[in-house]
Amino acid sequence: MDTTVANTGTEGKTWGGGNKPLKASYGKMMMWFFIVSDALTFSGFLAAYGFSRFKFIGSWPIADEVFTHVPFFHGNYPMIYVAFMTFILIMSSVTMVLAVDAGHHMKKNKVTWYMFLTIIGGLIFVGSQAWEWATFIKGDYGAIQTKGGNILQLVNADGKRVAISEIALNAEGERVQHERNSGLWFVDEGTLPSYTVDEVYNGLVANPDVLVRTQIINEEGEKTVLSREESLMRVKDDGKIVVEGANLIANEYGTSLFADFFFFITGFHGFHVFSGVVINIIIFFNVILGTYERRGSYEMVEKVGLYWHFVDLVWVFVFTFFYLV
């Protein structure tokens, strides 16, 4: 009997957590379990991206040449808008910290305002990411995909990109889109590109100052520009199809894996941010209704705050991998 009591006392001293291990509630512990598992998922995606980029390091698109757009402004502004998006998301994490702190002091009005600012920051980020996707998909210049799957871009004598729409000239013949009734059943051809390779070639011949740039990166860290003769020969002999913007099959920026990873990883993160915004809105209205004031605790704000900080931290890694490295 004495031994049993002694063992029970020892267990109590060893555990000592009761129903709150590590002095955290059940809800907080479950949120931490979710964050750890989700962190492993993102780690796997980013590791796969890193291995793929290392394998194709000589032909991977240069971020400063891809992400150059700013809404309502025309021109070349590398990384400016992405930096703005990142700043907004980090600031939303700051307002979330202030909301949690205000909740600890039971200050309902401050919690309400800081939650509202956090939601606004999340909406700006999600909207910005949707705009960036649309711009990435649409593209600006276009390129030619070769028979081997490589990408050929057009540049002027100064090395600046030239849009295919600016030089393409009409070629003889009519492009006919494949239909099911033309011989093959249950086969549809995708939307035809705006221009053919022959039209681009004719435009290249008519513009002697335009050259072809390959996706191969030279020792100076720049894409390789071909000579005039090589440019004409490469387009005429190796050109397969004109590519505009980006999709899961091909993209005008370089190797198709870049677009695949971009859509998947940023889309997965964007889904997390959108989910966080929805949860924040629910918590926000509960704060207004005084739900947590009556409970005597704003722990729900703290739990959603953990999720929001995790989403912000993941974006720091995504931003580093895709845009900075």
Secondary structure, DSSP 8 states (H G I E B T S, - for coil): -HHHHHHHHHHHHHH--TTSGGG--HHHHHHHHHHHHHHHHHHHHHHHHHHHHHHTTTT---HHHHS--BTTB-S--TTHHHHHHHHHHHHHHHHHHHHHHHHHTT-HHHHHHHHHHHHHHHHHHHHHHHHHHHHHHH-SS-EEEETTS-EEEEE-TTS-B--HHHH----SS------GGGT-TT-------SS-HHHHHHHHHH-TT-EEEEEEE-TTSSEEE--HHHHHHHHHHHEEEEE-SB-SS-BTTB-HHHHHHIIIIIHHHHHHHHHHHHHHHHHHHHHHTTHHHHHT--HHHHHHHHHHHHHHHHHHHHHIIIII-
